[in-house]
């Protein structure tokens, strides 16, 4: 897979192996092309001289963002619950953690939005959480107020201050939320909701009970059954 980054000078080449969460990474600096750039290179039967960044299948690296030669990746390198790392292509042996691996939660995805922010999705106790982090420091800015459920898709570009995501739960087949980060106090707004005939989801409430056994949860509910 080739990835050409807009507004920057690098071309990334990602090579996967089967369905395993691993890949190799190579890069090429487009500014080093001779006169004519790609136009002059086309038809020359020459291969682009990619440089190696990751030359093994030991882990997965997914591009999140870059500032010139400084790249941020989502990876499972020595982190089965995933983390965000950063490397300068001018010093490819020096990798630093941006958002370290959590002790309990799985880092599912990270999207760079609003120029210098990260919309990060975590799997926490079999439910999704969305958090907003600072791209440079990795520090948590705030957590989005989501109900218990799953974030099935997020949409946003680095230059966008508005992001969208689709949410599902036991009470709704789908809600598309809109989140405007240009506001000093951003709030979640419903853009579109899938309606279910003769069903009012506001009449119900989802609660997550954290107990050691299924039997212990029976005291919290009137109906005497326990789904496993």
C-alpha positions as a Markdown table, in Angstrom:
| # | Residue | x | y | z |
|---|---|---|---|---|
| 1 | Unk | 0.0 | 0.0 | 0.0 |
| 2 | Unk | 1.3 | 3.4 | -1.0 |
| 3 | Unk | 0.3 | 6.4 | 1.1 |
| 4 | Unk | 0.9 | 9.9 | -0.4 |
| 5 | Unk | 0.6 | 12.6 | 2.3 |
| 6 | Unk | -1.0 | 15.9 | 1.2 |
| 7 | Unk | 0.9 | 19.1 | 2.0 |
| 8 | Unk | 4.0 | 17.2 | 3.0 |
| 9 | Unk | 7.0 | 15.8 | 1.2 |
| 10 | Unk | 7.0 | 12.1 | 2.0 |
| 11 | Unk | 5.7 | 9.0 | 0.3 |
| 12 | Unk | 5.0 | 6.0 | 2.6 |
| 13 | Unk | 5.1 | 2.4 | 1.5 |
| 14 | Unk | 3.3 | -0.1 | 3.9 |
| 15 | Unk | 3.7 | -3.9 | 3.2 |
| 16 | Unk | 1.4 | -6.3 | 5.1 |
| 17 | Unk | 1.7 | -10.0 | 5.5 |
| 18 | Unk | -1.5 | -12.0 | 5.5 |
| 19 | Unk | -4.1 | -11.0 | 8.1 |
| 20 | Unk | -1.6 | -10.6 | 11.0 |
| 21 | Unk | -1.5 | -7.1 | 12.6 |
| 22 | Unk | 2.1 | -6.5 | 11.3 |
| 23 | Unk | 3.6 | -4.5 | 8.5 |
| 24 | Unk | 6.8 | -3.1 | 7.1 |
| 25 | Unk | 7.3 | 0.6 | 6.5 |
| 26 | Unk | 9.4 | 2.4 | 3.9 |
| 27 | Unk | 9.5 | 6.1 | 3.0 |
| 28 | Unk | 10.7 | 8.3 | 0.2 |
| 29 | Unk | 11.4 | 12.1 | 0.3 |
| 30 | Unk | 9.8 | 13.5 | -2.8 |
| 31 | Unk | 11.9 | 16.6 | -2.7 |
| 32 | Unk | 15.0 | 14.5 | -3.6 |
| 33 | Unk | 13.6 | 13.7 | -7.1 |
| 34 | Unk | 15.6 | 15.1 | -10.0 |
| 35 | Unk | 14.3 | 18.0 | -12.1 |
| 36 | Unk | 10.8 | 17.3 | -13.3 |
| 37 | Unk | 9.7 | 15.3 | -10.2 |
| 38 | Unk | 7.4 | 12.5 | -10.9 |
| 39 | Unk | 6.9 | 13.7 | -14.5 |
| 40 | Unk | 10.6 | 13.3 | -15.2 |
| 41 | Unk | 10.7 | 9.9 | -13.4 |
| 42 | Unk | 7.7 | 8.5 | -15.2 |
| 43 | Unk | 8.6 | 6.1 | -18.0 |
| 44 | Unk | 12.3 | 5.9 | -16.8 |
| 45 | Unk | 11.9 | 2.3 | -15.6 |
| 46 | Unk | 13.6 | 3.2 | -12.4 |
| 47 | Unk | 12.4 | 2.3 | -8.9 |
| 48 | Unk | 12.0 | 5.0 | -6.3 |
| 49 | Unk | 14.9 | 4.6 | -3.8 |
| 50 | Unk | 12.7 | 4.0 | -0.7 |
| 51 | Unk | 14.4 | 4.1 | 2.7 |
| 52 | Unk | 13.7 | 1.5 | 5.4 |
| 53 | Unk | 12.0 | 2.6 | 8.6 |
| 54 | Unk | 10.6 | -0.8 | 9.7 |
| 55 | Unk | 12.0 | -3.8 | 7.9 |
| 56 | Unk | 10.4 | -6.7 | 9.7 |
| 57 | Unk | 7.0 | -8.1 | 10.5 |
| 58 | Unk | 7.3 | -7.9 | 14.3 |
| 59 | Unk | 4.5 | -5.3 | 14.8 |
| 60 | Unk | 1.9 | -3.1 | 13.2 |
| 61 | Unk | 2.4 | 0.6 | 12.4 |
| 62 | Unk | -0.5 | 2.8 | 11.3 |
| 63 | Unk | 0.1 | 6.4 | 10.3 |
| 64 | Unk | -1.8 | 9.0 | 12.4 |
| 65 | Unk | -0.1 | 12.3 | 11.6 |
| 66 | Unk | 3.1 | 13.9 | 10.7 |
| 67 | Unk | 4.8 | 17.3 | 11.0 |
| 68 | Unk | 7.4 | 17.4 | 8.3 |
| 69 | Unk | 9.9 | 14.6 | 9.2 |
| 70 | Unk | 8.3 | 13.8 | 12.6 |
| 71 | Unk | 5.8 | 11.0 | 12.3 |
| 72 | Unk | 3.2 | 9.7 | 14.8 |
| 73 | Unk | 2.1 | 6.0 | 14.5 |
| 74 | Unk | -0.5 | 3.8 | 16.2 |
| 75 | Unk | 1.4 | 0.6 | 17.0 |
| 76 | Unk | 1.3 | -2.7 | 19.0 |
| 77 | Unk | 5.1 | -2.9 | 19.2 |
| 78 | Unk | 5.7 | -4.2 | 22.8 |
| 79 | Unk | 2.2 | -3.0 | 23.5 |
| 80 | Unk | -0.6 | -5.6 | 22.9 |
| 81 | Unk | -3.2 | -3.0 | 23.9 |
| 82 | Unk | -1.6 | -0.5 | 21.4 |
| 83 | Unk | -0.1 | 2.9 | 22.0 |
| 84 | Unk | 0.9 | 6.0 | 20.0 |
| 85 | Unk | 4.6 | 6.5 | 19.2 |
| 86 | Unk | 6.7 | 9.2 | 17.5 |
| 87 | Unk | 9.8 | 9.1 | 15.4 |
| 88 | Unk | 11.9 | 11.7 | 13.5 |
| 89 | Unk | 12.9 | 10.3 | 10.1 |
| 90 | Unk | 16.2 | 12.1 | 10.5 |
| 91 | Unk | 16.8 | 10.0 | 13.6 |
| 92 | Unk | 14.9 | 6.7 | 12.9 |
| 93 | Unk | 16.5 | 4.8 | 15.8 |
| 94 | Unk | 14.9 | 7.1 | 18.4 |
| 95 | Unk | 11.2 | 6.3 | 19.1 |
| 96 | Unk | 9.2 | 7.9 | 21.9 |
| 97 | Unk | 5.8 | 7.3 | 23.4 |
| 98 | Unk | 3.1 | 9.9 | 22.8 |
| 99 | Unk | 0.3 | 8.0 | 24.5 |
| 100 | Unk | 1.7 | 5.0 | 26.4 |
| 101 | Unk | -0.1 | 1.7 | 26.5 |
| 102 | Unk | -2.9 | 1.6 | 29.0 |
| 103 | Unk | -2.8 | -1.0 | 31.8 |
| 104 | Unk | -6.5 | -1.9 | 31.2 |
| 105 | Unk | -7.9 | -0.3 | 28.0 |
| 106 | Unk | -7.3 | -1.2 | 24.4 |
| 107 | Unk | -6.4 | 1.8 | 22.1 |
| 108 | Unk | -8.6 | 1.1 | 19.0 |
| 109 | Unk | -8.0 | 4.1 | 16.8 |
| 110 | Unk | -6.6 | 7.6 | 16.7 |
| 111 | Unk | -7.4 | 10.4 | 14.2 |
| 112 | Unk | -5.7 | 13.7 | 13.9 |
| 113 | Unk | -8.3 | 16.5 | 13.8 |
| 114 | Unk | -8.5 | 20.3 | 14.4 |
| 115 | Unk | -4.8 | 20.7 | 13.4 |
| 116 | Unk | -3.1 | 19.6 | 16.6 |
| 117 | Unk | -5.6 | 17.3 | 18.4 |
| 118 | Unk | -6.2 | 13.6 | 18.5 |
| 119 | Unk | -9.6 | 11.9 | 18.6 |
| 120 | Unk | -8.8 | 8.6 | 20.3 |
| 121 | Unk | -11.1 | 5.6 | 20.7 |
| 122 | Unk | -10.6 | 3.2 | 23.6 |
| 123 | Unk | -12.2 | -0.2 | 24.3 |
| 124 | Unk | -13.0 | 0.0 | 28.1 |
| 125 | Unk | -14.9 | -2.8 | 29.8 |
| 126 | Unk | -16.4 | -4.0 | 26.5 |
| 127 | Unk | -17.6 | -0.5 | 25.6 |
| 128 | Unk | -16.1 | 2.3 | 23.6 |
| 129 | Unk | -14.9 | 5.7 | 25.0 |
| 130 | Unk | -13.9 | 8.7 | 22.9 |
| 131 | Unk | -11.2 | 11.0 | 24.3 |
| 132 | Unk | -9.6 | 14.1 | 22.9 |
| 133 | Unk | -5.8 | 14.4 | 23.3 |
| 134 | Unk | -3.1 | 17.0 | 22.4 |
| 135 | Unk | -1.1 | 15.8 | 19.5 |
| 136 | Unk | 2.2 | 17.2 | 20.7 |
| 137 | Unk | 2.2 | 16.2 | 24.3 |
| 138 | Unk | -0.3 | 13.3 | 24.2 |
| 139 | Unk | -2.0 | 14.8 | 27.3 |
| 140 | Unk | -5.8 | 14.2 | 27.8 |
| 141 | Unk | -7.9 | 17.3 | 27.1 |
| 142 | Unk | -11.3 | 15.8 | 27.9 |
| 143 | Unk | -13.5 | 12.7 | 27.4 |
| 144 | Unk | -16.6 | 12.8 | 25.3 |
| 145 | Unk | -19.9 | 12.0 | 27.2 |
| 146 | Unk | -20.9 | 8.8 | 25.5 |
| 147 | Unk | -23.5 | 6.3 | 26.6 |
| 148 | Unk | -22.6 | 2.6 | 26.9 |
| 149 | Unk | -22.2 | 1.4 | 23.4 |
| 150 | Unk | -19.9 | 1.1 | 20.4 |
| 151 | Unk | -18.3 | 3.7 | 18.1 |
| 152 | Unk | -18.5 | 2.0 | 14.7 |
| 153 | Unk | -16.8 | 4.7 | 12.6 |
| 154 | Unk | -15.2 | 8.2 | 13.0 |
| 155 | Unk | -14.8 | 10.8 | 10.3 |
| 156 | Unk | -12.5 | 13.8 | 10.4 |
| 157 | Unk | -9.4 | 15.3 | 8.7 |
| 158 | Unk | -6.6 | 17.1 | 10.3 |
| 159 | Unk | -7.7 | 20.4 | 8.8 |
| 160 | Unk | -11.2 | 19.9 | 10.0 |
| 161 | Unk | -12.5 | 21.4 | 13.3 |
| 162 | Unk | -15.7 | 19.3 | 12.9 |
| 163 | Unk | -15.7 | 15.6 | 13.4 |
| 164 | Unk | -18.4 | 13.0 | 13.1 |
| 165 | Unk | -18.9 | 9.5 | 14.4 |
| 166 | Unk | -21.4 | 6.7 | 14.3 |
| 167 | Unk | -22.6 | 5.2 | 17.6 |
| 168 | Unk | -24.7 | 2.1 | 18.3 |
| 169 | Unk | -26.0 | 0.5 | 21.5 |
| 170 | Unk | -28.6 | -1.9 | 22.9 |
| 171 | Unk | -31.1 | 0.9 | 22.6 |
| 172 | Unk | -30.3 | 2.4 | 19.2 |
| 173 | Unk | -29.3 | 0.9 | 15.8 |
| 174 | Unk | -27.3 | 4.0 | 15.0 |
| 175 | Unk | -26.8 | 7.7 | 15.9 |
| 176 | Unk | -24.4 | 10.0 | 13.9 |
| 177 | Unk | -23.0 | 12.6 | 16.2 |
| 178 | Unk | -21.4 | 15.9 | 15.3 |
| 179 | Unk | -18.7 | 17.4 | 17.4 |
| 180 | Unk | -17.5 | 21.0 | 16.7 |
| 181 | Unk | -14.0 | 21.6 | 18.1 |
| 182 | Unk | -13.9 | 25.2 | 17.1 |
| 183 | Unk | -16.1 | 26.1 | 20.1 |
| 184 | Unk | -14.5 | 26.9 | 23.4 |
| 185 | Unk | -16.9 | 24.5 | 25.0 |
| 186 | Unk | -17.7 | 21.8 | 22.4 |
| 187 | Unk | -20.8 | 19.8 | 22.8 |
| 188 | Unk | -22.1 | 16.6 | 21.2 |
| 189 | Unk | -24.9 | 17.1 | 18.8 |
| 190 | Unk | -27.1 | 14.6 | 17.0 |
| 191 | Unk | -26.8 | 14.9 | 13.3 |
| 192 | Unk | -29.0 | 11.9 | 12.3 |
| 193 | Unk | -30.6 | 9.1 | 14.2 |
| 194 | Unk | -32.0 | 5.8 | 12.9 |
| 195 | Unk | -35.6 | 5.7 | 14.1 |
| 196 | Unk | -37.3 | 2.6 | 15.3 |
| 197 | Unk | -41.1 | 2.5 | 15.0 |
| 198 | Unk | -43.1 | 2.5 | 18.3 |
| 199 | Unk | -39.9 | 2.5 | 20.4 |
| 200 | Unk | -38.9 | 5.4 | 22.7 |
| 201 | Unk | -35.3 | 4.7 | 23.8 |
| 202 | Unk | -35.4 | 7.5 | 26.3 |
| 203 | Unk | -37.7 | 5.3 | 28.4 |
| 204 | Unk | -34.9 | 2.9 | 29.0 |
| 205 | Unk | -31.5 | 3.0 | 30.6 |
| 206 | Unk | -28.4 | 1.0 | 30.2 |
| 207 | Unk | -26.2 | 0.3 | 33.2 |
| 208 | Unk | -23.0 | -1.6 | 33.5 |
| 209 | Unk | -22.7 | -3.7 | 36.6 |
| 210 | Unk | -19.2 | -4.8 | 37.5 |
| 211 | Unk | -19.4 | -7.9 | 39.8 |
| 212 | Unk | -17.3 | -11.0 | 40.1 |
| 213 | Unk | -20.1 | -13.4 | 39.1 |
| 214 | Unk | -23.2 | -13.4 | 37.0 |
| 215 | Unk | -25.3 | -14.5 | 40.1 |
| 216 | Unk | -24.3 | -11.3 | 42.0 |
| 217 | Unk | -26.0 | -9.1 | 39.4 |
| 218 | Unk | -29.4 | -10.6 | 40.1 |
| 219 | Unk | -30.0 | -8.3 | 43.1 |
| 220 | Unk | -29.8 | -5.3 | 40.8 |
| 221 | Unk | -32.7 | -6.4 | 38.5 |
| 222 | Unk | -36.3 | -7.3 | 39.0 |
| 223 | Unk | -36.3 | -10.0 | 36.2 |
| 224 | Unk | -34.6 | -13.2 | 37.3 |
| 225 | Unk | -32.4 | -14.1 | 34.4 |
| 226 | Unk | -28.8 | -13.5 | 33.6 |
| 227 | Unk | -27.4 | -13.4 | 30.1 |
| 228 | Unk | -24.0 | -14.8 | 29.7 |
